[in-house]
Amino acid sequence: MAPTKNSGGSSGGNKQKQSSILLKVILLGDGGVGKSCLMNRFIQNRFDTTLFHTIGVEFLNKEVNYQDQGYTIQIWDTAGQERFKSLRTPFYRGSDICVLTFSLDDPASLNNLSTWQQEFLYYADVAKSEDFPFVVLGNKVDIDESQRKVSYEEAKRWCESNKMPYFETSAKDGTNVEEAFVKGVELWRENDLRFDGRVGVPGQSGAGNGGRSRTIIVDSTNSRGEQQKSACCF
Amino acid sequence: MLNVNKSSLWNFRNQQARIHSTSPKNSQNMEGSLSPDLHHDCETDMKFEQRGVCQKFSVNGKRRKETILIPGHLSITENKYGEYIEWKPDESKLKNGNTEASSTSQNFGSKYGASGGIQFHASKGDGRVEIKPETSSKEFLRPIKIELPEIRSFIVPPKAVPREIIFILSDGTTLNPFIFERGSPENLVIALERSLRITKSRSNSNGLYMVGLRKESAPTMPPSGVLPQGVAEILGVLPPEHAHNVGQIWGFMKEMKNDPYATACTTLAKFGHMALNGELPINVFPGGSSHQMADSVLRNGKLEESLNSDANELEADYTTNEEGYEVIFKPEKMGVELPPLTKTFRGQPLSQEQWLNYLDRDGRISNMNEIRKIVFYGGVEPMIRKHVWPILLGVYDSKSTYEERQYQFSEKTCYYNRMKMQWATVSEDQEERFSPFRDFKSLIEKDVSRTDRTLDYFKGENSRGTDILRNILMTYMMYNFNLGYVQGMSDILAPILMETQDEILAFWVFVKFMDLIETNFEMSQEGMQRQLKDSYTLLQLVDPKFSAYLEACDASNMYFAFRWLLIWFKREFTFQDTLILWEALWTGLPGPNFHLFIGLSILEQHSTTIMENKFGLSEILRHVNDLAMRIDLELTLTRAEAMYLQVSPPEVTDKLPNKLRVILGLPEKEEPLNETMEIVEDTDGAASSSQSTPLHTSNAEAGPSSSSGGGDGVEVSGVQRSSGSDSSLERQYEMGVNQFM
């Protein structure tokens, strides 16, 4: 297949936008571990030292191509403090990927990952929790070794026991941020290919058939009742 | 089987690499291309170009809102991947300073003076500052490139001078306005029309234009056995080119299964929209395959009955006007006719001279109610805020003398220092065994370094402002350990601290403010839930159509307004506007829960945009988040007051059901009026009424005759705590309104 980067629809006069798959990514973790900074690094490739802590819920979109398929990565960033749980959990529904985040200078934030995972699985209402794509980020890898309170091994151990890929990231200098999100998409794809049947459209899987027909299985964009794609009204 | 090669395949689709920012202030609406142009080799066709188009940024200035205009040019381009609207900053202008820009200043008249390539312009017409492009303005220089189909609508405000255009994208993002120094938005619109189908908004007054793809031929009759294209798009969330595929139906079916009610409501609502817009054969339900489709959907599951009744209801609620496309959810059920909105005005801030006139020789306030009225309508002049705030918020009694206040302040100073010592002397060793303390402390540390850091007072490593912010929050934790520290408190404190620049005074003012909004921060979050719910209940009264729309979008929980209410709109307005708003709210006028009307007022300004763009849940959230720093405070306050006056007259309140009377601080009626007006299904309304009960009983006890109770020293009637003097305050206020009008 020609390595075309085309995402602008069929060539010719009709410039109708070709659909990309919308992937809803939820960023979770304790307050102050760097969720918003990670989101901004990934989406805007910048690090803002004057960023506010998140109140409520925010999200940002980014269009990317992966294996000749366009994706709209929609990252949802939430307030980390425990008591805002009732506000953030309704937004878990319809998630495709969950990014669990802790900070390498804060051992408690690693210990809390299990809580975050459980909270997510409970409220996201995912069908097969054991296959749901989780990625774990140990953020702030840029800090001095003296400030670091969580060893690689310790974090890795937790991730392995939970069968989740682990990345040590820095929103500040960009280390591993993109890689981590790519991994999330990879996991989602593997999962999606394996359990294509869940959308009830057999014979549509297979990455090779131009990618386009796969787009039909947009179930993931929207399988759980969010109205995110009302853009399609046009 | 899956060959994953991320390095080569993970390409940013540069042609769409726009960025949206929903976080206010800190990342001021940056839009632009991120990654290097992967398609530099492809030919680009320039289809339209207009020089002299500035991008307008609104930022939190030192004392007021400042506007930054970045000169540039706007163009429509086409390459083999698609068509784009592009804006690029004009580098030459930036380097050359004010040569060209000054020549354009006459276009701006007195409103926009020219002071260089980059202009700072203060909203009141002064305080213009020139900034050096190479330093602080980098973030304003990002180019923008948007694929045309991404544009969902745009606004050309009819009265704006100079002319401007604001684009709204398909995901709900609102771009910064483009200001036309030269040319006009109309020329751009004409150029856009070559590629896009543009229709004027139905409401016609706000300059909103809807955008659709220009299609070679509009879909007329669907081929037999398939859905009309439009239906497929709504049902299956699928691109039109796949409309023929059966697969799309499954998405919808699945949604039905998972969340039947919301899905049905939304989809049916969308059907209505589409049908009435002429985008869909209007007889989509009565016959043909689509009917079967809808039918089978309805039979799928146990919800046939409820859905059928829903469908009927929706049909009943839709109506068309002469033009044939107005969608109205008839407010019949409400049974309450609201009088028309009255015109309300803002006034001048409380001046030092006025303030001194209200003080007698010993410092007692002679007429606190008058002061409240002035503050409600105009705020307080900055230089006397330090004196007025403590009295307005009840740090001191308004009947106290200078001497008494001085004495009280020294006591409060001692108390503060004692509490400060308590936390300052907790050793690390102690912290080890004091986890609640440790957790609060850790979060405070993290948050003070993320609060208003763009403002000079809090700028830089270990700024003095940040240190004091930490001190006060730590001390407040000791003062109110039940609450401790909750995110959002630093937002509440920062403006107070920056304005007073006095650690101890700021603390006590903060304490009083926190008293008003404490329930916002409680662990249970019941207070927040109640306010969100009350907001929706009020919206049903003042704007039934929009409330029905939100319900159809599954947005009736109003979660998008959470940040507004949690910190009283602090992140939505500039620093100075926030203070003016807070001062108005601190007066307790015109009555309980006025802060909810601020939210309604903002929503009301955007309801048309939201409905005509057909925003769904996440797009509404995005749109609301994007409003930060773009909201007109004066308009918001006057509208909010007008709305409050609209629902306050006895002939209205007499007909209101108790749940609304309670929100307005009125005593409950003996006989529930739920039959005449059904507002929300009262499944979990218990929290609402039980929480608010004390409010009305106190009112009832105080009775309408206790008008003198509204005298001085009365506690500020806040969110949940309304004292018995509310009714008198309200009367006072109404008198005030008459005087002002």
Interface residues (C-beta under 8 A of the other chain):
Chain A: P3 K5 N6 S7 G8 G9 S10 S11 N14 K15 Q16 K17 Q18 S19 S20 G31 G32 S36 N40 I43 Q44 N45 R46 D48 T49 T50 L51 F52 H53 T54 I55 G56 V57 E58 F59 L60 N61 K62 E63 V64 N65 Y66 Q67 D68 G70 Q74 A79 G80 Q81 R83 F84 K85 S86 L87 P90 F91 D106 A108 D125 E178 E179 V182 E186 R189 E190 L193 V199 G200 V201 Q204 A207 T215 I216 I217 V218 D219 T221 N222 S223 R224 G225 E226 Q227 Q228 K229 S230 A231 C232 C233 F234
Chain B: M1 L2 V4 N5 K6 S8 L9 W10 N11 F12 R13 Q15 Q16 A17 R18 I19 H20 S21 T22 S23 P24 K25 N26 S27 M30 L34 S35 L38 H39 E78 K80 Y81 G82 E83 E147 L148 P149 E150 R152 S170 D171 T173 S195 V211 G212 L213 E216 G230 E233 I234 G236 V237 L238 P239 P240 E241 H242 N245 V246 G247 Q248 W250 G251 M253 K254 E255 N258 D259 A262 T263 T266 K270 H273 M274 E279 D439 S442 L443 K446 D447 R450 T451 D452 R453 T454 V486 Q487 G488 S490 D491 F521 E522 M523 Q525 M528 Q529 C553 D554 N557 Y559 F560 F562 R563 L566 I567 R571 K614 F615 G616 L617 S618 E619 L621 R622 N625
